[in-house]
């Protein structure tokens, strides 16, 4: 059954674009019911409209307090008919009531290898620290920032001359692969949360896709785990 998904955005929406393209290519059994932004000038809204997707603005500054905004956001997502939520550069913490309404059905991507470098400066903090390996993490959202159970991670080289921008570009290329993959798994009902761990069920019809992803990962410069499956590498 096709999974109805709401996408929350605040910025350029490059991860939204990647997800849209994978859905349109038939690699993700999902449909986007709403793209909601807290910023009216978010480029992500234009991306949504170009693909004929419902786009809505809820400027957080228009509400008297955080609770009012959070209530309106939850109502908008529910009204869209979404059964899962994807955060694609959404720069607001979700309220506990929102998280409870979509428990273990909210995905977020963070541009660092969690639990290292949480927060909004993940790439910059990693570059400044001088790490030799950086990356991205897709995780389920819980009540703490960048804390929920991890679905998939991708590791990329971090170079001595990297700054925040150059490292971010290298990480972003992998974000565009692992985020659609994670959503595909969620839509297929293959993810099960057990405490802090996420179990991935085998693909229906055998393990050929997973094996192909594993072979691709073995020959690649970057490491992804669980391995990407056919259509995502």
Secondary structure, DSSP 4 states (H G I P E B T S, - for coil): -PEEEEEEESS--HHHHHHHHHHHTTSS-EEEEEEEES-TT-HHHHHHHHTT--EEE--GGGSSSHHHHHHHHHHHHHHTT-SEEEEES--SPPPHHHHHHTTT-EEEEESS-TTSS-STTHHHHHHHHT-SEEEEEEEE--SSTT-SPEEEEEEEE--TT--HHHHHHHHHHHHHHHHHHHHHHHHTT-EEEETTEEEEPPPTT-SHHHHHHHHHHHTSSSEEESPP-TT--
